[in-house]
Amino acid sequence: MVDCLIFHKRIYSFCNYCACGPNRRLWKGMAIMMREFVFDYIKKKYQVLPEYPWRKYDMNAVFRHTDNNKWFALVMEVGRDKLGLPAGEDVDVINLKIDDPFFKDVLLQEDGILPAYHMNKFHWISVLLDGTVAWERVYELIDMSFAVTASAKKKTKIRPPKEWLIPANPKFYDILHAFDDADEIEWKQGSGIKTGDTVFLYVAAPVSAILFRCKVTETDIPYDYADKNLTINALMKVKLQKRYQPDRFTFDILKEEYGIFAVRGPRGIPNSLSAALKK
């Protein structure tokens, strides 16, 4: 059987099952090349180099975060039989962390993705580095593992854009007319919000409804304000994207249809509400 691997638009063919003579040397050469592609990807994207902590297993390489020292990848040479595969040449695998157990179960249905060898199988997977799994998928899973093992501070920086529901009290600010003269305004920045996020402004009583969808265009604008009702440490800029009718996403609808019983501070929104707001 012949497998084809595409490395940066160059195609190499090799035998998976013959362990003798030239084929065996070619297999070893391909394994080293594949390992180097992984190492190069991690070095370029995350500026992290491999560590080799085991003298006895000097081919096994660990990649860890520079701030919290947590592992996000482990590359090992493992016997196929130890992975539950037909016996043959040892194969390189990369162990990666997947926090979502449901997504992990979906991944395990894909060829070349297995329960983690020698690590916690509830949180980690082993991905074959023999061409079974496309490189785009390998890189995607490395990125996921890096994200879930990152420190809280780093997670905020590297996470994808997020949607927020944030309150606006008309008693303290004329939010109803905030976008009359400009489509971009400054607003109190909530914890965890970053540039690129989407915020839905919920206007409190007597309106009690979501009225605006905005994109966050700038964050961490210095500002120092405090009174008995309000404390502001930083501002963000938000740009208006859409207006909603006052009767479309009222508090009663949010409560009855989407399970939102209070909007006291910045919070995430359920997928069902997200989909409705985008219509």
Buried (B, 14 or more C-beta within 10 A) or exposed (E): EEBEBEBEEEEBEBBBEBBEEEBEEBBBEBBEEBBEBBBEBBEEEBEBEBEEEEEEEEBBBBBBBEEEEEBBBBBBBBEBEBBEBEEBBBBBBBBBBBEEEEEBEEBEEBEBBBBBBBBEBEBBBBBBBBBBBEBEBBBEBBBBBBBBBBBEEBBBEEBEEBBBBBBBEBEEBEBBEBBEEEEEBEBBBBEBBBEEBBBBBBBBEEBBBBBBBBBBEBBEEEEEEEEEEEEEEBBBBBBBEEEBEBEBBBBEBBEEEBEBEEBEEBBEBBEEBBEBBEE
